[in-house]
Amino acid sequence: YSLRVRPLTGVEGGEFRLLVVEQAARDYPKGPSLVVGETQTGSLNGQSPLDDDEARYAPYSWTAQAGERVALRLSSEDFDALLSLGQITNGRYVELDSNDDDGGGLDSHLIFTAPTASTYYIKALSTDPRAEGGFELIMEQGPKAAEVRNLAFDETVDGSLSDSTGLG
């Protein structure tokens, strides 16, 4: 492994201290299985499991076929919702996709296409790692995927977008 220390922006410099410690892998519970068309209700509280970033989350799982496409929506009146979807690799949760915004509010909306037949793990959490409160998680059939075309450099393509255009 290589570690690189640098400022977030610009070329500022200054002193720093770096400490590397070993962290034991956490046990990630599968949680209830999500099924397309069903709604799950739950809550984040002091009994919720903690992830590697010490954030409370509610665990769910989804067994998918390769190419299966779903839309997940996490909503809460108590906190700013955040969805994370991943897999367990070598005992660690590896995030494949996440979303903390549904385009206009504090709810989260995530569209995901399973690259392989596998079990995927979904974490319902908040942008505030210590937030508590209730939530609703809905899994629906994903929208039609957008058409993918290869383009050559300097190639011009004319088109239009409509309600029937696929979503990314």
C-alpha positions, 0 to 999 in steps of 0.5 A: 500500500502507498499513502500520499499526504497532500493538501485538499486544495492548492499548494499550501503546506504545513506540519501533520501527523499520520498514524496507521493502526490495524482495524479488525474487520467488522461483522456486517449482518445481512439484515432482512432481505429486500424484495422488489415491490415491498416497503421496509420500515425501520429506525436508527438508534443506539442499538443500530450496528456501526460501520467502519466509519462509526456511523449507525446503519440498518442492514438489508440484503438483496440476492440479485441475478446478473443484469437485474435493475432496481430502484431504492428509495430511502426516506425519513422525516428525522434525518438526511437519508443516505443509501449505500449498496455494496458487497462483502469482500475479504471480510470487509464491506466494499461500497459499489454505489451510494446516494444521499439526494433524491434530486430535491430533498433529504431523501435518497434515491439509488438506481443500481444494476447488478453486474453479477449474480450475487448477494448485495448489502444495502445500508440505510443510514444518515449523512450524520453518523449519530442521527436517530429516527425512523425511515422507510425503504422501498425497492422497486423495479428499476427504470429502463436502462439508457441506450449505450452507443460508442462514439468516435472522436469528432463524431456529432450525434443529434437526438432528443430526450423524452419521458420514454428515454432510458435512465442512467 
